[in-house]
Amino acid sequence: QVQLVESGGGLVQPGGSLRLSCAASGSNRSPYVMGWYRQAPGKQRELVATIISGSNTNYADSVKGRFTISRDNAKNTVDLQMNNLKPEDTAVYYCNAIYFSVSRTTYWGQGTQVTVSS
């Protein structure tokens, strides 16, 4: 069973930076897609950024130019560098991994809280 373990959340002031990390374990294959989603109180979970194994990336418009996603395929890890954080970035951030074999299987991490406040 695949497990995703996140780290790096916390409290930061507006304009500050945080780096989230996620490690996937429990499979001898690498995820095809890894990414980050977030869910703020009272809102639906939304895509933040994804990265395909070949390093193609996709970002939500709200984070373009501020966030950078990267992955290490050898270690099955994905990081999210978040710069110039804004109060509206406050949310629980979830790591996501999609595996393709016979079928598509999606896994989620437990979530890590990011709070941007002065």
KAPE-V206758 format. One record per backbone hydrogen bond with DSSP energy under -1.0 kcal/mol. NH is the residue of the N-H (numbers start at 1). CO is the residue of the C=O. Records with the same first field share a line. If there is no record, write none. Layout:
# KAPE-V206758
NH = CO, CO
This chain:
# KAPE-V206758
3 = 25
5 = 23
7 = 21
10 = 113
12 = 115
15 = 85
16 = 13
18 = 82
20 = 80
21 = 7
22 = 78
23 = 5
24 = 76
25 = 3
32 = 98
33 = 98
34 = 51
35 = 96
36 = 49
37 = 94
38 = 46
39 = 92
43 = 40
46 = 38
48 = 36
49 = 36
50 = 58
51 = 34
52 = 56
53 = 32
55 = 52
58 = 50
60 = 48
63 = 60
64 = 60
66 = 63
67 = 63
68 = 81
70 = 79
72 = 77
76 = 72
77 = 72
78 = 22
79 = 70
80 = 20
81 = 68
82 = 18
83 = 66
85 = 16
89 = 86
90 = 87
91 = 114
92 = 39
93 = 112
94 = 37
96 = 35
97 = 107
98 = 33
99 = 105
101 = 103
105 = 99
107 = 97
109 = 95
112 = 93
114 = 91
115 = 10
117 = 12
